[in-house]
Structures are given as C-alpha cells and as structure tokens.
Amino acid sequence: MNKINKIFPKLLVVSVLSLSSIGTFAQKKTDNTLPPSADKIVSPVSVLSDKKNLMAKLTTLVFFKANFIQKIFSESGELLQQGAGKLAMSKPNLVNWQTTEPSETFLISDGDTLWSYDPFIDQATAYSVAKSINNTPILLLTSNDETLWQQYSVHQSADNFVITPLKQDSQIKSLTITFLSKGFSNKEQPEQLSEFSFVDATGQISTIILTDFDAVTKIDPSLFTFDAPKNVKVVDNR
C-alpha cells in the first residue's frame, strides 16, 4: 500500500493507520480548500482571544454525528483520493469514524483505546488514545482536558479557526475547523461544524465536508465500543 493511500485515517491517528487502496485521479482542484494561513503575524492577545472563542464554541458540542465527503489533494492541487462515510463524536474522547466509500473501514475510540478495523484484510489494530491525542488536533473536539490547548495556537478568520501545533515535528501542520455561519436558524442546535481541513507534513491537503450535522439527537453508546469479530487478526500497538 503506497504512501498516498494512508492519508484518510491521519485525521485521527497520524501516520500509523492505512486506507484500502483506491485509484489516483489526475484531476485539478477547482476550489481553494487550503485553510486560512496560520503564518500571519498576530498579537499574543489576539491569539489568546481566538483560542478562547474556539473553546467556547466547542463547549456547546457535547456530542454530534454527521455524514461526510472527504477529498485529498496534493500540494500542487491534484485530486489524489476521495471518499465518503459517517462519523459520531462524544466527549470525552469517544469517536466512531466509518468510511463507506471507496471501501469500508472503521476507527472507533472508547476513550482509552482507538481501534482501526479493516474488514477487507480482517485486521484490527489498537492504539492508545492518550498517546495519539497530543499529535492529533482533531481529538481536541472530544477532549475536556484544557491543558491540551497549551500545545496549540489558534487563529480565527470569520467562521474558520486554524489550529497549529507548537511542536515543529508534528505530522499535522495545521487543522482548520469551519463553523456554519450564525445565519443558521435552528436555535435548538448547538454550534454547527461544516468542514474540517488539514495540511500534513508532506504538504497534502485533506478536506472533510460535513452534511446532515446533528448535535441534538442522542448517540447510541454502542457506537463507541469495539469487539473484534471472530477470526480477525488483532495487533496491539498501545
């Protein structure tokens, strides 16, 4: 499996999981999916304010579920991969990420262990959430640990928040979280996420567009548990 085919699961566990092989598309990107630049010079006060604004928005998101479409672009803008699936997240550190296209794969966190399950190869791999979260900004969405934010800077531009790890050796160079504009009319719905976009250490860009976002309907707790099916090989990397 080549390097390109390992990008989808980097959203949750950087550079240790893989996606089933799919074709490469020699198609140019038609829209700008790069997140707003995190390199702009801003004052420390502004940075602190932006971080507080983001944390306040995330406080309202105790749980949510959504469908998603994901596209991965090269640094030069070529569309490399695309897929679709559904996800559910709940605090603290509970995740169910299911890719349904082009092939079925699962990432499930029970709060302590993050499982990667690939039915095609009949293998499930276990990772420690505690060891993964420091290098995986997306898990900030599900964490109640405010000390984790000390490891990231945040820059706000309109409804976009660019999260940048302070460690230079991070495999994810920036993560952009986009919220739906305040024009959203359903007052019972908490803050609504509309898109994730992140740039990895190779310069590749991944965008995840969310649809059918729901932060009101309770999520079945069984989504956050994983029992390896019979005859599935289990690899323990915790």
C-alpha positions in Angstrom: 0.0 0.0 0.0 1.6 3.3 -1.1 2.0 6.5 0.9 -0.9 8.3 -0.7 -3.3 5.5 0.4 -2.5 6.2 4.1 -4.0 9.7 4.3 -7.6 9.3 5.3 -7.1 7.9 8.8 -4.5 10.6 9.6 -7.4 12.7 10.8 -7.4 10.6 14.0 -4.1 8.8 14.3 -1.3 10.4 12.4 0.9 8.3 10.2 0.1 4.9 11.7 -3.2 3.8 10.0 -3.9 2.9 6.4 -6.8 3.1 3.9 -7.6 0.4 1.4 -6.1 1.2 -2.0 -8.1 3.3 -4.4 -7.2 4.9 -7.7 -5.5 8.3 -8.2 -7.3 11.0 -10.1 -5.4 13.2 -12.5 -7.9 16.0 -11.9 -7.1 19.6 -10.9 -8.7 21.1 -7.9 -11.4 23.6 -8.8 -11.8 25.3 -5.5 -9.5 26.6 -2.8 -9.5 24.1 0.0 -6.4 25.4 1.7 -7.1 26.6 5.2 -6.5 30.2 6.0 -2.8 30.9 6.6 -1.7 30.3 10.2 1.5 32.2 9.5 0.1 35.7 9.6 1.6 37.9 12.3 -0.9 38.4 15.0 -0.6 39.8 18.5 -0.5 37.4 21.5 -3.7 38.9 22.9 -5.4 38.2 19.6 -4.2 34.6 19.6 -5.4 34.1 23.2 -8.8 35.6 22.3 -9.1 33.4 19.2 -8.4 30.3 21.3 -10.9 31.2 23.9 -13.5 31.8 21.2 -12.9 28.4 19.7 -13.0 26.7 23.1 -16.3 28.4 23.9 -17.8 27.2 20.7 -16.6 23.6 21.3 -18.0 23.7 24.8 -21.5 23.6 23.3 -20.7 20.5 21.3 -21.0 17.7 23.9 -21.7 15.2 21.0 -22.6 15.2 17.3 -22.9 13.0 14.3 -22.8 13.7 10.6 -22.1 12.3 7.2 -19.0 13.4 5.4 -17.3 13.6 2.0 -13.5 13.6 2.0 -11.1 14.8 -0.7 -7.3 14.7 -0.6 -5.2 17.0 -2.7 -1.5 17.1 -3.4 0.5 20.2 -2.5 0.1 21.3 -6.1 -3.6 20.9 -6.2 -4.2 17.5 -7.8 -7.1 15.4 -6.5 -5.5 12.2 -5.2 -8.3 10.5 -3.4 -12.0 10.9 -2.5 -14.3 9.0 -0.3 -17.4 9.2 1.9 -18.7 8.0 5.2 -20.2 8.9 8.6 -18.9 9.9 11.9 -20.0 10.3 15.5 -18.1 12.0 18.3 -18.8 12.5 22.0 -16.9 13.9 25.0 -14.6 12.7 26.4 -12.6 11.1 23.6 -15.3 9.0 22.0 -15.2 8.5 18.3 -16.8 6.4 15.6 -15.4 7.2 12.1 -16.7 4.9 9.4 -15.6 5.2 5.8 -18.1 3.7 3.4 -16.6 4.7 0.1 -14.5 3.6 -1.7 -14.2 0.7 0.9 -15.4 0.1 4.4 -13.0 0.9 7.3 -13.6 1.9 10.9 -11.9 4.0 13.5 -13.5 3.6 16.9 -12.4 5.1 20.2 -13.8 4.0 23.5 -12.0 6.8 25.4 -8.9 4.7 26.2 -8.2 2.7 23.0 -8.5 3.7 19.4 -9.3 0.8 17.1 -8.6 0.7 13.4 -10.6 -2.1 11.8 -10.3 -3.0 8.1 -12.8 -5.8 7.2 -11.1 -6.3 3.8 -7.9 -7.6 5.3 -9.6 -9.0 8.5 -7.3 -7.0 10.8 -8.0 -4.7 13.8 -5.2 -2.6 15.4 -5.3 -1.0 18.8 -3.7 2.4 19.6 -3.6 4.3 22.9 -5.8 7.4 22.8 -3.5 9.1 25.3 -0.5 8.6 23.1 -2.3 9.8 20.0 -4.1 12.9 21.1 -1.1 15.1 21.6 -0.2 14.8 17.9 -3.8 14.7 16.6 -5.5 18.1 16.8 -8.9 16.8 15.7 -9.2 14.9 19.0 -9.4 18.3 20.7 -13.1 18.2 19.6 -13.8 15.4 22.0 -11.4 16.2 24.9 -12.3 18.0 28.1 -8.6 18.5 29.0 -7.9 22.2 28.7 -4.1 21.7 29.2 -4.0 20.2 25.8 -4.7 23.6 24.3 -1.4 24.8 25.6 0.2 22.7 22.8 -1.6 24.6 20.0 -2.0 28.1 18.7 -5.3 29.2 17.3 -6.0 31.9 14.7 -9.6 32.9 13.8 -10.7 34.3 10.4 -14.5 34.7 10.2 -16.0 31.3 10.9 -12.7 29.5 10.4 -10.3 28.5 13.2 -6.8 27.4 12.2 -5.2 25.2 14.9 -1.4 24.9 14.7 0.7 22.5 16.8 3.5 24.3 18.6 5.8 21.3 18.2 7.7 21.5 14.9 7.8 17.8 14.4 4.0 17.3 14.3 2.8 15.3 11.4 -0.2 17.6 11.0 1.0 21.1 10.3 -2.4 22.8 10.6 -6.0 22.0 11.1 -8.9 24.3 10.1 -12.3 23.9 11.7 -15.1 25.7 10.0 -18.4 26.5 11.6 -21.7 27.2 9.9 -22.5 30.9 9.8 -24.7 32.4 12.5 -27.4 32.6 9.9 -28.3 29.0 10.9 -32.0 29.2 12.0 -32.4 26.2 14.3 -31.9 27.7 17.8 -32.1 24.3 19.5 -29.0 23.2 17.6 -25.6 23.9 19.2 -22.7 25.4 17.2 -22.6 23.5 13.9 -19.5 22.3 12.2 -19.5 22.4 8.4 -15.9 21.4 7.4 -12.5 20.2 8.5 -9.4 20.9 6.5 -5.8 19.9 7.4 -2.4 20.0 5.9 0.1 17.2 6.8 3.9 17.3 6.9 4.1 16.4 3.2 2.0 19.3 2.1 -1.0 17.2 1.2 -4.4 18.8 2.0 -7.4 16.9 3.2 -10.9 18.4 3.3 -13.8 16.8 5.1 -17.2 18.3 4.3 -19.9 17.5 6.8 -23.6 17.1 5.9 -26.7 16.1 8.0 -25.0 17.5 11.1 -26.9 16.6 14.3 -25.8 17.7 17.8 -29.2 17.2 19.3 -30.2 13.5 18.9 -28.6 11.3 21.5 -25.9 8.9 20.1 -26.1 5.2 20.8 -23.3 4.4 23.2 -22.6 1.1 21.5 -21.1 3.1 18.6 -18.1 3.7 20.8 -17.3 0.1 21.7 -15.4 -2.4 19.6 -15.2 -6.2 19.8 -13.1 -7.8 17.2 -15.1 -10.2 15.1 -14.1 -13.9 15.2 -11.1 -14.8 13.0 -9.9 -11.2 12.8 -6.2 -10.6 13.5 -5.7 -8.2 16.4 -2.5 -6.1 16.5 -1.9 -4.3 19.8 0.1 -1.0 19.4 -0.9 0.6 22.7 
